[in-house]
Amino acid sequence: MAMKIVKKTAEYTIFQRGDERYAVKDANKAPVNGEEKVRILVEEGLVKAALPKVEEPAEEAAEEAAAEEAPAEEAAEESGDED
């Protein structure tokens, strides 16, 4: 069974295969696979996928550092009160 063109842009063409799955080809008619294919299909609203969350490790490190500093500050205050 032939593939049906779902959407065609200057950058890629999306086809729907006979088994109801999607195929994506770039402008050079080369197949697009993996994360790039998933990103294109999600952007076009053809599939729903959980995209990985981008976590900022700098924020986590800052929170951990603040948590470690707090007990050290309390210990310094306690030792300073004894003088």
Buried (B, 14 or more C-beta within 10 A) or exposed (E): EEBEEBBEEEEBBBBBEEEEEBBBBEEEEEEBEEEEBBBBBBEBEBEEEEEEEEEEEEEEEEEEEEEEEEEEEEEEEEEEEEE
